[in-house]
Amino acid sequence: MRFAKMRRRIEHDYRELKHGLGLDHFEGRTWRVWHHHVTLFTAAQAFLTLRRYDPKTPTTA
């Protein structure tokens, strides 16, 4: 069961990364452009993760 729950969480996170943050929107052709895209993407993901685990952040129902 533990692995099944982990798989669901991984699939949920991957969907969030693709659709919510735009991981799949990259259309560049150079290493530099890809690196910029991934850097900004990683910063956005870190921000959302920190907000999600911050106890002071109000949750919406």
Secondary structure, 3 states (H helix, E strand, C coil): CHHHHHHHHHHHHHHHHHHHCCHHHCCCCCHHHHHHHHHHHHHHHHHHHHHHCCCCCCCCC
